[in-house]
Amino acid sequence: MREAYFSVGEEVILVSESWPNLNGEYTIECKEYRNGRLTISSEILRGWWYSLAGLDDRHLFESALRKKHQPGEFTFEQLISQKVEA
């Protein structure tokens, strides 16, 4: 079993094809490794599943989540002006 990509308490971005109306920013409440889960379409899914704050009774597979990166130190305009000056 590999390490989980996300930690409890980490802010993530949900990008779900199954529930696009829920896409947005959330905080991870719980994570669990499942060694095989049969889905409605008869797929067996193994890996990390996550519960997100504000989404009761929904467990999401790791592939539906993205890292939320912290804002950079400089604005885009500052970066461009530094590049032009160099």
Phi, psi and omega in degrees: 000132179271167178294150176286146177287332186238155181245156175297134182093349181282141175276133182226169176247125177273126177232084187257131173280330182285322181230069183297336179291345179263356182302138181159195182263135182217170175245136181285126178263325186206147174227149184210135176269127179244129184264044177124118179222125180278126181264177179300325181274017177065025174272147173255117182254129176239142176141195183276134176240147185229146170253136182247144178300131179093351178243085182292140174060025175238126176248126187249140178285151185304327183293345179273358184247150177231150176294141173259110183278147178287150179299148180287169181286329184243151174282167178301317180298320178295318179297317180295317180295325177293322181292320180293321180291333184285000000 
